Amino acid sequence: MREARLVTAEITGIMPPTTYPILPEALDSLWSALRFHPLRRPQWAWFERYLTGPCAERVVAEHLNYIGPLCLPVVLPGGVQHLRIHWTETEAGR
């Protein structure tokens, strides 16, 4: 399902907003930025499944297409950060 759309992803305080050419690259980067942080086990398992699981790309793409930008809290010992991902508007696509 590789959508040829730019996507921007970030995790506040951990990973700056970065634009990727395809969604799987963004999901991989988000998981790489999160996986070694001290998340509680249920949250770690949830992010692992929904960023790397067999349906991750489809589930996130459907959310972005039908609901819009995705913003999820990331609870860390130092406070709450936010994982954000959205399709990136291009000049040609406006």
C-alpha positions in Angstrom: 0.0 0.0 0.0 2.9 2.4 -0.4 1.2 5.8 -0.9 3.5 8.2 -2.7 2.7 11.0 -0.4 4.9 13.1 1.8 4.3 12.6 5.5 5.7 14.6 8.5 6.3 13.0 11.8 7.6 14.2 15.2 7.8 13.4 18.8 8.0 16.5 20.9 11.1 16.7 23.0 12.5 13.6 21.3 12.4 13.8 17.5 12.0 17.1 15.6 9.4 17.4 12.8 10.8 15.5 9.8 9.3 15.0 6.3 9.5 11.5 4.7 8.7 10.5 1.2 6.6 7.4 2.2 4.7 6.5 5.3 6.7 3.3 6.3 9.9 5.4 6.6 8.1 7.8 9.0 6.7 4.9 11.1 10.2 3.3 11.3 11.7 6.6 12.4 9.1 7.1 15.1 9.6 3.6 16.5 13.4 4.0 16.4 13.1 7.2 18.4 10.7 5.6 21.0 11.7 2.0 21.5 14.6 2.6 23.9 12.8 5.2 26.1 11.4 4.1 29.4 7.8 3.7 28.4 5.4 1.6 30.6 5.0 -1.9 29.2 1.4 -1.5 27.9 2.3 1.7 26.0 5.6 0.3 24.7 3.7 -2.8 23.3 1.0 -0.5 21.8 3.5 1.7 20.0 5.5 -1.4 18.8 2.4 -3.0 17.3 0.9 0.2 15.7 4.2 1.5 14.3 5.8 -1.8 13.2 3.0 -4.4 13.0 1.9 -6.1 9.8 -1.1 -3.6 9.4 0.7 -0.5 10.7 1.0 1.3 7.4 -2.7 0.6 6.5 -4.1 1.6 9.9 -2.1 4.8 10.0 -2.8 5.7 6.4 -6.6 5.1 6.9 -6.5 7.3 10.0 -4.7 10.1 8.1 -7.0 9.8 5.1 -10.3 9.7 6.9 -9.8 11.4 10.3 -6.8 13.6 9.7 -3.6 14.2 11.7 -2.7 11.7 14.4 -1.6 13.0 17.8 -0.9 10.5 20.6 0.5 11.1 24.1 3.8 9.5 25.0 4.0 9.2 28.8 7.6 9.4 30.0 9.1 9.8 33.5 9.9 13.5 32.7 6.4 14.3 31.5 4.1 13.8 28.5 5.4 14.3 25.0 3.3 14.0 21.8 3.7 11.8 18.8 2.4 13.6 15.7 2.0 12.5 12.1 0.3 14.0 9.2 0.3 14.1 5.4 2.5 17.0 4.2 0.9 19.5 1.9 3.0 20.3 -1.2 2.8 23.4 -3.4 1.6 21.2 -6.2 -1.0 19.5 -4.1 -2.7 22.6 -2.8 
